Amino acid sequence: MTTIRTRFAPSPTGNVHIGNMRVALYNWLYARHNRGQFLMRMEDTDRERSTPAAVQTVLDALEWLGLTPDEPPVYQSQRRTAHLEAAAQLLEAGQAYKQDKGDTGKGEAIVFRMPGTDITFTDQVKGALHKAAQDMQDFVIVRSDGSPVFHLANVVDDIFMNVTHVIRGDDHTENTFRHIALYQALNAPVPVFAHLPMIVNAQGKPYSKRDGDAFVGDFRTNGYLPAALLNYLALLGWSPGDDREVLTPDELIAAFSLERVQSSAAQFDQRKFEWVNGEHLRQLPQSMHREQYIQAIPQAGNNPAYLDAVIAAMEDRVKKWSDIPVMAGFFFTEDYPCDEKAVNKRLRKPGALDLLAALHTAFAKCTPFTEESTEATLRDLADARGVKPADLIHPTRIAVSGLPFGPSLFKMLAVLGRDRVTQRIERTLNTIKPQEDSNAPQ
């Protein structure tokens, strides 16, 4: 039985786009699912852009995501001799010829002679694909300056690496007809091909940095988990065939098949990805959450029991590690910023400060100060004043946290405790002027 061998063959010219990394992921998943081998090739022939730093960026991205190749990387720039030997073999067999391209007089390019027959192959994602002989022209495989062209180098290196399955982006679909002709001319077995759909934004255009994080390094810097990124990238164009959306790498390996890869473009949904990342965060041990909170807010380590209470309160709100200082900072300092728009909208609203003052008085008498008792106190006051609970909930949230969003208000109040809550409300009442006495916008 032939061992399945897949490969990831990026051109290392800078940041690693998530579209490229999804190609790596699908190759890795297919190899692992079939107990095969996942290989790596650096197509580093662009010597100006394929710097050592650019190569290392690719290697770092693979390492962070856990997509470990089974063999050392092959560097295409080191295989020029093999590429030129293959071109010479084609010339000798009459399957290529020399031509002065562009009448430059600078040398003779080597042009591959298409076989003059129709080419058909079955793409594992797109199905049967066909191209008529008259629609395929001869093409250059070695430039006049003696440098091999991508098509030749790609095929020769895949033959050298014994690649059995070529899983790549669908921008290479048209190239495959040329590549099949090259495989056949070099008397090599033609691999199985699978071309993956593009990742697009909400407008159906290629997903880019303008749409949000687009490079693997961005996701790492912004506090996302590698397992969550793998999970979400796998779902961009594939599904396990059931209702599962949160899967570990091992579960992805067990479920993966090319048959379930869709051929239409896959839309990157930032909110859905953040939800997936949040679900992965929730599965991590408490010790890792503590470590991240203390790393983001050093004073969070001063009271372990209080820190655990904060982590529990924020469990549903923190979707990535970088959320911690922004969304939970107010738990650990009295010098927290206030969202000015929220202050204008909620605290400077006519009557809001009067309601907040009444709640301050009620909270001062609230014993014990728990989720249940604070909620009952606030709702009783709302009933007594003939207002909606929200008319008290929003001003209170901003007064004690500075934010218009966050965990359950009553859970937050219980964690902060009565003294800190009443002190913060009192400070707000002393510093915020009502709408009619300020120049704040309506």
C-alpha positions as CSV (number, residue, x, y, z in Angstrom):
1,M,0.0,0.0,0.0
2,T,1.4,3.4,-1.0
3,T,2.1,5.8,1.9
4,I,0.3,9.1,1.4
5,R,2.7,12.0,1.3
6,T,1.4,15.6,1.2
7,R,3.4,18.8,1.2
8,F,3.1,22.5,2.1
9,A,5.1,24.6,-0.4
10,P,5.0,28.3,0.5
11,S,7.0,31.1,-1.1
12,P,8.6,32.7,2.0
13,T,8.4,36.4,1.2
14,G,7.0,37.8,4.5
15,N,4.0,37.3,6.7
16,V,2.1,34.0,6.5
17,H,-1.5,34.6,5.4
18,I,-4.2,32.4,6.9
19,G,-5.1,31.2,3.4
20,N,-1.7,29.7,3.1
21,M,-1.8,28.3,6.6
22,R,-5.2,26.6,5.9
23,V,-3.5,24.9,2.9
24,A,-0.8,23.6,5.3
25,L,-3.5,22.5,7.8
26,Y,-5.5,20.5,5.2
27,N,-2.3,18.8,4.0
28,W,-1.4,18.0,7.6
29,L,-4.9,16.8,8.5
30,Y,-5.1,14.6,5.4
31,A,-1.7,13.0,6.0
32,R,-2.4,12.4,9.7
33,H,-5.8,11.0,9.0
34,N,-4.4,8.5,6.6
35,R,-1.3,7.7,8.7
36,G,0.8,9.3,6.0
37,Q,3.6,11.9,5.9
38,F,3.4,15.7,5.9
39,L,6.3,17.4,4.1
40,M,7.5,20.9,3.8
41,R,9.1,22.7,0.8
42,M,10.3,26.3,0.8
43,E,9.9,27.7,-2.8
44,D,12.5,30.3,-2.0
45,T,13.7,31.1,-5.5
46,D,12.9,34.8,-5.1
47,R,16.3,35.6,-3.6
48,E,15.4,39.3,-2.8
49,R,12.2,38.5,-0.8
50,S,13.0,35.0,0.5
51,T,15.3,36.2,3.2
52,P,16.3,34.1,6.2
53,A,13.8,36.1,8.3
54,A,11.0,35.4,5.9
55,V,11.8,31.7,6.0
56,Q,11.9,31.7,9.8
57,T,8.5,33.4,9.9
58,V,7.0,30.4,8.0
59,L,8.8,27.9,10.3
60,D,7.6,29.8,13.4
61,A,4.0,29.8,12.2
62,L,4.0,26.0,11.6
63,E,5.7,25.4,15.0
64,W,3.2,27.6,16.9
65,L,0.2,25.8,15.2
66,G,1.8,22.4,15.8
67,L,1.9,21.5,12.1
68,T,5.2,19.6,12.3
69,P,6.7,18.2,9.1
70,D,7.8,14.6,9.1
71,E,11.0,15.4,7.3
72,P,13.4,18.3,7.1
73,P,12.3,21.1,4.7
74,V,13.4,21.0,1.1
75,Y,14.7,24.3,-0.2
76,Q,13.9,24.8,-3.8
77,S,16.7,27.2,-4.3
78,Q,19.2,24.4,-3.6
79,R,17.7,22.2,-6.4
80,R,18.4,24.3,-9.4
81,T,20.7,21.6,-10.9
82,A,18.0,19.0,-10.7
83,H,15.5,21.4,-12.4
84,L,17.9,22.1,-15.3
85,E,18.7,18.4,-15.7
86,A,15.0,17.7,-16.1
87,A,14.8,20.4,-18.7
88,A,17.7,18.9,-20.6
89,Q,16.0,15.5,-20.4
90,L,12.9,17.0,-22.0
91,L,15.0,18.7,-24.7
92,E,16.7,15.4,-25.6
93,A,13.4,13.6,-25.8
94,G,12.0,16.3,-28.1
95,Q,9.4,17.3,-25.6
96,A,10.9,20.8,-25.2
97,Y,12.7,23.2,-27.6
98,K,14.8,26.3,-27.4
99,Q,13.5,29.7,-28.4
100,D,14.7,33.3,-28.2
101,K,11.8,34.9,-26.3
102,G,11.1,38.5,-26.9
103,D,13.9,38.9,-29.5
104,T,16.2,40.0,-26.8
105,G,19.2,38.1,-28.1
106,K,20.2,37.5,-24.5
107,G,19.9,33.7,-24.7
108,E,17.6,30.9,-25.5
109,A,14.7,30.0,-23.3
110,I,13.5,26.4,-23.0
111,V,9.9,25.9,-23.9
112,F,7.9,22.8,-23.0
113,R,6.0,21.3,-25.9
114,M,2.4,20.5,-24.9
115,P,1.4,17.0,-26.1
116,G,-1.4,18.1,-28.3
117,T,-4.1,16.0,-26.6
118,D,-6.9,16.9,-24.3
119,I,-6.2,16.6,-20.5
120,T,-8.7,15.4,-18.0
121,F,-8.3,14.9,-14.2
122,T,-10.5,14.3,-11.2
123,D,-10.0,17.0,-8.6
124,Q,-10.9,15.8,-5.1
125,V,-12.8,19.0,-4.4
126,K,-14.0,20.3,-7.8
127,G,-14.7,17.0,-9.5
128,A,-13.9,16.1,-13.1
129,L,-12.0,18.9,-14.9
130,H,-11.2,18.9,-18.7
131,K,-9.2,21.1,-21.0
132,A,-9.1,20.8,-24.8
133,A,-5.7,20.5,-26.6
134,Q,-6.3,23.7,-28.6
135,D,-6.8,25.7,-25.4
136,M,-3.3,24.8,-24.0
137,Q,-0.2,26.5,-25.4
138,D,3.4,25.6,-25.1
139,F,5.1,27.4,-22.1
140,V,8.5,28.4,-20.9
141,I,10.1,26.1,-18.3
142,V,13.6,27.8,-18.3
143,R,14.1,31.5,-18.8
144,S,16.6,33.0,-21.2
145,D,18.8,33.8,-18.2
146,G,19.0,30.1,-17.3
147,S,16.6,30.2,-14.3
148,P,13.9,27.5,-14.0
149,V,10.3,28.6,-14.0
150,F,7.8,27.7,-11.2
151,H,6.0,25.1,-13.3
152,L,9.1,23.0,-13.9
153,A,10.6,23.4,-10.4
154,N,7.3,22.6,-8.7
155,V,6.8,19.3,-10.6
156,V,10.4,18.2,-10.4
157,D,10.5,18.8,-6.7
158,D,7.2,17.0,-6.1
159,I,8.5,14.0,-8.0
160,F,11.7,14.1,-5.9
161,M,9.7,14.3,-2.6
162,N,7.4,11.4,-3.7
163,V,4.4,13.6,-3.1
164,T,1.2,11.5,-3.7
165,H,-1.4,14.2,-3.1
166,V,-1.1,17.9,-4.1
167,I,-3.6,19.9,-1.9
168,R,-3.3,23.6,-2.7
169,G,-5.3,26.8,-3.4
170,D,-7.7,26.9,-6.3
171,D,-5.6,29.7,-7.9
172,H,-3.4,26.8,-9.1
173,T,-6.2,24.9,-10.8
174,E,-5.3,26.1,-14.3
175,N,-1.6,25.3,-13.7
176,T,-2.5,21.7,-13.0
177,F,-3.2,20.9,-16.7
178,R,0.4,22.0,-17.5
179,H,1.8,20.1,-14.5
180,I,0.1,16.9,-15.5
181,A,1.7,17.2,-19.0
182,L,5.1,17.7,-17.3
183,Y,4.6,14.6,-15.0
184,Q,3.7,12.5,-18.0
185,A,6.7,13.8,-20.1
186,L,9.0,13.0,-17.2
187,N,7.6,9.5,-16.9
188,A,6.5,10.1,-13.3
189,P,3.2,9.1,-11.6
190,V,0.7,11.9,-11.6
191,P,-0.4,12.7,-8.0
192,V,-3.9,13.2,-6.8
193,F,-5.0,16.9,-6.9
194,A,-7.3,18.8,-4.6
195,H,-7.8,22.6,-5.0
196,L,-9.2,24.5,-2.0
197,P,-11.6,27.4,-2.1
198,M,-10.5,30.9,-1.4
199,I,-11.1,32.6,2.0
200,V,-13.1,35.8,1.5
201,N,-14.5,38.7,3.5
202,A,-18.2,39.6,4.0
203,Q,-18.2,41.3,0.5
204,G,-16.9,38.1,-1.2
205,K,-13.5,39.6,-1.9
206,P,-10.2,37.9,-0.9
207,Y,-9.7,38.3,2.9
208,S,-6.9,40.7,3.7
209,K,-5.4,42.8,6.4
210,R,-8.0,45.5,5.7
211,D,-10.6,43.1,7.0
212,G,-8.8,42.3,10.3
213,D,-6.1,39.9,11.4
214,A,-5.0,38.1,8.3
215,F,-1.6,36.8,9.2
216,V,-0.7,34.0,11.6
217,G,1.6,36.3,13.6
218,D,-1.3,38.8,14.1
219,F,-3.4,36.1,15.7
220,R,-0.6,35.0,18.0
221,T,0.2,38.5,19.1
222,N,-3.5,39.3,19.8
223,G,-3.9,36.4,22.2
224,Y,-5.6,33.7,20.2
225,L,-5.0,30.1,20.8
226,P,-3.3,28.0,18.1
227,A,-5.8,25.1,18.6
228,A,-8.7,27.6,18.1
229,L,-7.1,29.0,14.9
230,L,-6.6,25.5,13.6
231,N,-10.2,24.6,14.5
232,Y,-11.7,27.7,12.8
233,L,-9.4,27.4,9.7
234,A,-10.5,23.8,9.3
235,L,-14.1,24.9,9.2
236,L,-13.5,27.4,6.5
237,G,-14.4,25.1,3.6
238,W,-14.9,21.8,5.4
239,S,-17.2,20.3,8.1
240,P,-17.1,17.1,10.1
241,G,-20.5,16.1,8.9
242,D,-22.2,16.6,12.2
243,D,-23.1,19.6,14.5
244,R,-19.7,19.9,16.1
245,E,-18.0,23.3,15.7
246,V,-15.4,23.1,18.5
247,L,-12.9,20.4,17.8
248,T,-9.4,19.6,19.1
249,P,-6.6,18.8,16.7
250,D,-7.0,15.1,17.4
251,E,-10.7,15.3,16.6
252,L,-10.0,17.2,13.4
253,I,-7.6,14.5,12.3
254,A,-10.1,11.7,13.0
255,A,-12.9,13.5,11.1
256,F,-11.0,15.0,8.2
257,S,-11.7,13.9,4.6
258,L,-11.3,15.7,1.2
259,E,-14.8,14.5,0.3
260,R,-16.3,17.0,2.7
261,V,-14.3,20.0,1.5
262,Q,-16.6,22.5,-0.3
263,S,-15.7,24.0,-3.7
264,S,-17.2,27.5,-3.0
265,A,-15.4,30.3,-1.3
266,A,-15.4,30.3,2.5
267,Q,-16.2,33.5,4.4
268,F,-14.1,34.5,7.4
269,D,-16.4,35.5,10.2
270,Q,-14.5,37.3,13.0
271,R,-17.3,37.0,15.6
272,K,-17.6,33.2,14.9
273,F,-13.9,32.8,15.2
274,E,-13.8,34.7,18.5
275,W,-16.6,32.4,19.8
276,V,-14.6,29.4,18.8
277,N,-11.5,30.8,20.6
278,G,-13.5,31.5,23.7
279,E,-14.8,28.0,23.8
280,H,-11.2,26.7,23.6
281,L,-10.2,29.1,26.4
282,R,-12.9,27.6,28.6
283,Q,-11.4,24.2,28.2
284,L,-8.0,25.2,29.5
285,P,-7.0,24.5,33.2
286,Q,-7.5,27.2,35.8
287,S,-3.8,27.5,36.2
288,M,-3.3,28.7,32.7
289,H,-6.0,31.4,33.1
290,R,-4.3,32.6,36.3
291,E,-1.0,32.8,34.5
292,Q,-2.5,34.9,31.7
293,Y,-4.3,37.2,34.1
294,I,-1.1,37.8,36.1
295,Q,0.9,38.3,33.0
296,A,-1.6,40.9,31.7
297,I,-2.3,42.5,35.2
298,P,0.6,41.8,37.6
299,Q,-1.4,42.9,40.7
300,A,-4.0,40.2,39.9
301,G,-1.6,37.8,41.6
302,N,-1.9,39.5,45.0
303,N,-5.1,37.7,46.1
304,P,-5.5,34.2,44.6
305,A,-9.1,33.6,45.8
306,Y,-10.2,37.0,44.5
307,L,-8.5,36.3,41.1
308,D,-10.3,33.0,40.8
309,A,-13.6,34.8,41.4
310,V,-12.8,37.3,38.7
311,I,-11.9,34.5,36.3
312,A,-15.2,32.8,36.9
313,A,-17.1,36.1,36.4
314,M,-15.3,36.8,33.1
315,E,-15.5,33.3,31.8
316,D,-18.2,34.1,29.2
317,R,-16.7,37.5,28.2
318,V,-13.0,36.9,27.6
319,K,-12.7,35.5,24.1
320,K,-8.9,35.9,23.7
321,W,-6.0,36.6,26.1
322,S,-5.6,40.2,25.0
323,D,-9.2,40.9,26.2
324,I,-8.0,40.6,29.8
325,P,-6.5,44.0,30.5
326,V,-9.3,45.8,28.6
327,M,-12.2,43.9,30.0
328,A,-11.1,42.9,33.5
329,G,-8.7,45.6,34.4
330,F,-11.3,47.5,36.6
331,F,-11.4,44.5,39.0
332,F,-7.8,45.3,40.1
333,T,-7.5,49.1,40.3
334,E,-9.6,52.1,41.3
335,D,-7.9,54.1,38.5
336,Y,-9.9,52.7,35.6
337,P,-10.9,54.7,32.5
338,C,-14.5,55.5,31.8
339,D,-16.0,55.2,28.3
340,E,-17.0,58.8,27.6
341,K,-19.7,57.9,25.1
342,A,-21.3,55.6,27.6
343,V,-21.0,58.2,30.3
344,N,-22.8,60.7,28.1
345,K,-25.5,58.2,27.1
346,R,-26.2,56.5,30.4
347,L,-25.0,58.7,33.3
348,R,-25.8,62.1,31.9
349,K,-29.2,61.1,30.9
350,P,-31.9,63.1,32.8
351,G,-32.7,61.4,36.0
352,A,-29.9,58.8,35.8
353,L,-27.8,60.2,38.6
354,D,-30.8,60.5,40.9
355,L,-31.6,56.8,40.4
356,L,-27.9,55.9,40.9
357,A,-27.9,57.9,44.2
358,A,-31.0,56.0,45.4
359,L,-29.3,52.7,44.5
360,H,-26.2,53.7,46.4
361,T,-28.3,54.1,49.5
362,A,-30.0,50.8,48.9
363,F,-26.7,48.9,48.3
364,A,-25.2,50.4,51.5
365,K,-27.9,48.5,53.4
366,C,-27.8,45.3,51.3
367,T,-26.6,42.4,53.4
368,P,-25.3,39.9,52.4
369,F,-24.0,41.4,49.2
370,T,-24.5,38.6,46.7
371,E,-25.6,38.1,43.1
372,E,-29.1,37.4,44.3
373,S,-29.4,40.1,46.8
374,T,-28.0,42.9,44.6
375,E,-30.3,41.9,41.8
376,A,-33.3,41.9,44.1
377,T,-32.3,45.3,45.6
378,L,-32.0,46.9,42.1
379,R,-35.2,45.4,40.8
380,D,-37.2,46.5,43.9
381,L,-35.9,50.0,43.5
382,A,-36.8,50.0,39.8
383,D,-40.4,48.9,40.7
384,A,-40.6,51.5,43.4
385,R,-39.5,54.3,41.1
386,G,-41.6,53.1,38.2
387,V,-38.7,52.6,35.8
388,K,-37.2,49.7,33.9
389,P,-34.4,47.7,35.6
390,A,-32.2,48.7,32.6
391,D,-32.5,52.3,33.7
392,L,-30.5,51.3,36.7
393,I,-28.4,48.5,35.3
394,H,-26.6,50.5,32.7
395,P,-25.6,53.5,34.8
396,T,-24.4,51.1,37.6
397,R,-22.3,49.1,35.2
398,I,-20.5,52.2,33.9
399,A,-20.1,53.7,37.4
400,V,-18.4,50.6,38.8
401,S,-16.4,49.4,35.7
402,G,-16.2,52.3,33.3
403,L,-17.4,50.0,30.5
404,P,-20.7,49.7,28.8
405,F,-20.3,45.9,28.5
406,G,-19.0,43.1,30.6
407,P,-20.1,40.1,32.6
408,S,-23.4,39.8,34.4
409,L,-23.8,43.1,36.4
410,F,-24.8,41.2,39.6
411,K,-22.0,38.7,39.3
412,M,-19.6,41.6,38.9
413,L,-21.0,43.5,41.9
414,A,-20.7,40.4,44.1
415,V,-17.0,39.9,43.2
416,L,-16.2,43.6,43.8
417,G,-18.0,43.6,47.1
418,R,-20.2,46.2,48.8
419,D,-17.5,48.6,50.0
420,R,-15.9,49.0,46.6
421,V,-19.2,49.2,44.7
422,T,-20.6,51.9,47.0
423,Q,-17.4,53.8,46.9
424,R,-17.2,53.7,43.2
425,I,-20.9,54.8,42.8
426,E,-20.2,57.7,45.3
427,R,-17.2,58.8,43.4
428,T,-19.2,58.8,40.2
429,L,-22.0,60.9,41.8
430,N,-19.4,63.4,42.9
431,T,-17.6,63.7,39.5
432,I,-20.3,63.4,36.9
433,K,-22.4,66.4,36.1
434,P,-26.0,65.8,34.9
435,Q,-26.8,66.5,31.2
436,E,-28.5,69.9,31.8
437,D,-25.4,71.2,33.6
438,S,-22.8,70.2,31.0
439,N,-22.0,70.7,27.4
440,A,-22.1,67.1,26.6
441,P,-23.8,66.2,23.3
442,Q,-27.4,65.0,23.4
